Amino acid sequence: MSERVLVPVADGELPAYLWVPQGGTGPGVVLVQEIFGLSPYIHRRAADLAALGYVVVAPQVFWRLGAQSVPDGPGMLEEGIGLISRLDWSAAVADTSAAVGWLRRRSEVGDAGVGLVGFCFGGGLAYQVAAETPVDALVSYYGSALPGLVDLLEPVSAPSLHHFGESDSYIDGATVERIRAVVGQSPVCEFHTYPGADHAFDNPDFGMHDPQASALAWGRTVEFLGRVLPVG
């Protein structure tokens, strides 16, 4: 079960959801939403991480736009793009960084460390936060902002894991390889591509879902987090 919480930020309070594992304590994970906001899919992934033993917070990145999520349906992509076009990126980075600090200070986390897991829009946002804020791990799924960010930011120093589909409609193969070349400069970096998988392949509520790629990538995510951000 999740709990609605408020994270103090410079100009207000950032709404978010918090999941605490059954054991009551564990490493922290800031789960960064995709373009569709805090959708049922993001809630399910947060619950999956909590079931593994992580304390999870999912910030409502679109809160300044008065939105929490985009309803599933044929217009969801267009609506999500509309929200992104009005988003203050710098404020979103600051909000997500504040969520990292807030989670690190929680008694349920203590000294266990905090990582970031982001999908699509959130994969890029999480990358910039990890490049500018001390974190203990980063998992980025097909980060849509990475093509621009990798040329502007220093490589992330925390252990990182990146997933991209080889048939991504928005990030072509040459761009994926350019991203790999930059992020691979990090001391600990794993990079995986998935034949035939499109963008947003992990989301079963969207038409680009690829069950095989999703299962393989999630298994790698669980194994990676278990090594670099271990529970217990």
Buried (B, 14 or more C-beta within 10 A) or exposed (E): EBEEBEBEBEEEEBBBBBBBBEEEBBBBBBBBBBBBBBBEBBBEBBBBBBEBBBBBBBBBBBBBBEBBBBEBEEEBBEBBEBBBEEBEEEBBBBBBBBBBBBBBEBEBBBEBBBBBBBBBBBBBBBBBBBBBBEBBBBBBBBBBBBBEBBEEBEBBBBBBBBBBBBBBEEBEEEBBEBBBEBBEEBEBBBBBBBEEBBBBBBBEBBEBBBEEBBEBBBEBBBEBBEEBBEBE
